[in-house]
Amino acid sequence: MKAKDYFNPDPKKPRTKDGLIVSRKVKAIRDMRKGVTPLKNPDGSPSTHVLESGESGNKRRPYEVNPQVFPNNKGETWTDLRGKGNEAYYEAKKRGEVVGFKSAKRAEKFGYGKKWKEGQDKKDANEAYRKDKKAGKLYTQSEQFKADKQRIKTEKRQDVKNAVRSAKGVVQSLKKTNSDYIDKKTLRNYKGNK
């Protein structure tokens, strides 16, 4: 048994953290629409998931994937929120159907269905992904993605700098207020570990 399974009461079930599905993502996506009558698209093709990927404010998992269509009464009726801004995200968040990723490329591939679809659907998803990649239509190929990635990197660096400043401030205040209680050897070790 893995250590993370001690914190998950049912190790076969996907694990969530901060409202995001963070483990067993493929199982979670497949199970969330199991036994549902598929939505008929305008072109006649069936859909159970129409996923979109995007950036989030979460520091550990800055990229998220969520469905844009939602079944009601086992698929008798569907709520289609494609192209309606953040409404689909908020509905998915409410239903616990948002999947978190650390990598934009993994989130994007997952959104296309490269990982979780099966059979011919998976082949079609791979083909669509390759076609869009070749045409340069992927978010991870855009200038916006490069700017976002640089911004996230800068924010992380700034967070580290702030944490170091805070730690140095604590040590300085301890030196001033509790100079009798601080062991000089401990301070030397702290300075040597910078």
C-alpha positions as CSV (number, residue, x, y, z in Angstrom):
1,M,0.0,0.0,0.0
2,K,1.3,3.4,-0.9
3,A,1.6,6.2,1.6
4,K,-1.0,8.4,-0.2
5,D,-3.6,5.6,0.1
6,Y,-3.5,6.0,3.9
7,F,-5.1,9.4,3.4
8,N,-7.7,8.1,0.9
9,P,-10.3,5.9,2.6
10,D,-11.0,4.1,-0.7
11,P,-7.8,3.6,-2.6
12,K,-9.7,2.5,-5.8
13,K,-11.5,5.8,-5.9
14,P,-10.0,9.0,-7.4
15,R,-8.5,11.3,-4.9
16,T,-9.5,15.0,-4.7
17,K,-7.6,17.9,-3.2
18,D,-8.9,21.5,-3.1
19,G,-11.9,20.5,-5.2
20,L,-9.7,19.0,-8.0
21,I,-9.4,15.4,-9.1
22,V,-5.7,14.7,-8.6
23,S,-5.3,10.9,-8.9
24,R,-6.8,8.2,-11.0
25,K,-7.9,10.9,-13.5
26,V,-8.7,8.5,-16.4
27,K,-11.0,6.4,-14.1
28,A,-12.7,9.5,-12.8
29,I,-13.4,10.9,-16.3
30,R,-14.7,7.6,-17.6
31,D,-16.9,6.9,-14.5
32,M,-18.5,10.4,-14.3
33,R,-20.5,9.7,-17.5
34,K,-21.0,5.9,-17.1
35,G,-24.5,4.7,-18.0
36,V,-25.5,8.1,-19.5
37,T,-27.4,8.5,-22.8
38,P,-24.9,10.5,-25.0
39,L,-25.7,14.0,-26.2
40,K,-26.4,14.3,-29.9
41,N,-24.2,17.0,-31.4
42,P,-25.6,19.2,-34.3
43,D,-23.4,17.1,-36.8
44,G,-25.1,13.9,-35.5
45,S,-22.1,12.6,-33.5
46,P,-22.6,11.5,-29.9
47,S,-20.7,13.2,-27.0
48,T,-20.6,12.5,-23.3
49,H,-17.7,14.8,-22.5
50,V,-16.7,17.9,-24.3
51,L,-13.6,18.9,-22.3
52,E,-11.8,22.2,-22.2
53,S,-8.5,23.0,-20.5
54,G,-7.4,26.2,-19.0
55,E,-5.3,27.9,-16.4
56,S,-6.2,28.2,-12.7
57,G,-5.1,30.1,-9.7
58,N,-3.9,26.9,-8.0
59,K,-0.1,27.0,-7.4
60,R,0.4,23.3,-7.2
61,R,-1.8,22.4,-10.2
62,P,-2.0,25.5,-12.3
63,Y,-3.8,23.8,-15.2
64,E,-7.3,22.4,-15.1
65,V,-9.6,20.4,-17.4
66,N,-13.4,20.4,-17.1
67,P,-16.4,19.2,-19.1
68,Q,-18.7,21.7,-21.0
69,V,-21.8,19.5,-21.3
70,F,-23.6,18.1,-18.3
71,P,-26.2,15.3,-18.1
72,N,-29.5,15.7,-16.2
73,N,-31.5,12.6,-15.2
74,K,-29.0,10.1,-16.6
75,G,-28.7,11.9,-19.9
76,E,-32.4,12.4,-20.7
77,T,-31.6,16.1,-21.0
78,W,-28.3,17.9,-21.3
79,T,-27.0,21.3,-20.2
80,D,-24.7,22.5,-23.0
81,L,-22.4,25.3,-21.8
82,R,-20.0,25.4,-24.7
83,G,-18.8,28.9,-25.5
84,K,-20.5,30.4,-22.4
85,G,-17.3,31.6,-20.6
86,N,-16.8,30.4,-17.1
87,E,-20.3,29.0,-16.6
88,A,-19.1,25.5,-17.6
89,Y,-16.2,25.7,-15.2
90,Y,-18.4,26.8,-12.3
91,E,-20.9,24.0,-13.0
92,A,-18.1,21.4,-13.2
93,K,-16.6,22.7,-10.0
94,K,-20.0,22.4,-8.3
95,R,-20.3,18.8,-9.5
96,G,-16.7,17.9,-8.6
97,E,-15.7,17.2,-12.2
98,V,-12.6,19.4,-12.5
99,V,-9.3,17.6,-13.0
100,G,-6.0,19.3,-12.0
101,F,-2.7,19.1,-13.8
102,K,0.9,20.4,-13.1
103,S,1.7,20.5,-16.9
104,A,-0.2,22.5,-19.6
105,K,0.7,19.9,-22.2
106,R,-0.7,17.0,-20.2
107,A,-3.9,19.0,-19.5
108,E,-4.3,19.8,-23.2
109,K,-3.7,16.2,-24.3
110,F,-6.2,15.1,-21.6
111,G,-8.7,17.6,-22.9
112,Y,-8.4,16.2,-26.4
113,G,-9.1,12.7,-25.1
114,K,-5.7,11.2,-25.9
115,K,-5.4,9.5,-22.5
116,W,-8.9,8.5,-21.5
117,K,-10.9,7.7,-24.7
118,E,-10.9,4.2,-26.0
119,G,-11.0,2.4,-29.4
120,Q,-11.9,4.5,-32.5
121,D,-12.6,7.5,-30.3
122,K,-9.0,7.5,-29.1
123,K,-7.7,7.2,-32.6
124,D,-9.9,10.2,-33.7
125,A,-8.7,12.2,-30.7
126,N,-5.0,11.5,-31.5
127,E,-5.6,12.5,-35.1
128,A,-7.4,15.8,-34.1
129,Y,-4.5,16.6,-31.7
130,R,-1.9,15.9,-34.3
131,K,-3.8,18.0,-36.9
132,D,-4.2,21.0,-34.5
133,K,-0.5,20.7,-33.4
134,K,0.6,20.7,-37.0
135,A,-1.6,23.8,-37.7
136,G,-0.2,25.5,-34.6
137,K,-3.6,25.8,-33.0
138,L,-2.6,24.4,-29.6
139,Y,-2.6,26.6,-26.5
140,T,0.9,25.4,-25.6
141,Q,2.2,26.6,-29.0
142,S,0.7,30.1,-28.5
143,E,2.5,33.3,-27.5
144,Q,-0.1,33.7,-24.7
145,F,1.1,30.3,-23.2
146,K,4.7,31.5,-23.3
147,A,3.8,34.7,-21.5
148,D,1.7,32.8,-19.0
149,K,4.5,30.3,-18.3
150,Q,7.0,33.2,-17.8
151,R,4.5,34.9,-15.4
152,I,4.0,31.7,-13.4
153,K,7.8,31.2,-13.2
154,T,8.3,34.8,-12.0
155,E,5.5,34.4,-9.4
156,K,7.1,31.2,-8.0
157,R,10.5,33.0,-7.8
158,Q,8.9,35.9,-6.0
159,D,7.2,33.5,-3.5
160,V,10.5,31.9,-2.7
161,K,12.2,35.2,-2.2
162,N,9.4,36.4,0.1
163,A,9.7,33.1,2.1
164,V,13.5,33.6,2.5
165,R,13.0,37.2,3.5
166,S,10.5,36.2,6.1
167,A,12.7,33.5,7.5
168,K,15.7,35.9,7.7
169,G,13.4,38.4,9.5
170,V,12.4,35.8,12.0
171,V,16.0,34.9,12.7
172,Q,16.9,38.6,13.1
173,S,14.1,39.2,15.5
174,L,15.1,36.1,17.5
175,K,18.6,37.4,17.6
176,K,17.5,40.7,19.0
177,T,14.8,39.5,21.5
178,N,16.1,36.2,22.6
179,S,19.9,36.6,22.4
180,D,20.3,34.8,25.7
181,Y,18.5,31.7,24.5
182,I,19.9,31.2,21.1
183,D,22.8,28.9,20.8
184,K,25.6,30.6,18.8
185,K,26.5,27.2,17.1
186,T,22.9,26.9,15.8
187,L,23.1,30.4,14.3
188,R,26.5,29.5,12.7
189,N,24.9,26.4,11.2
190,Y,22.0,28.4,9.9
191,K,24.4,30.9,8.2
192,G,26.4,28.0,6.7
193,N,23.3,26.4,5.2
194,K,22.3,29.4,3.1
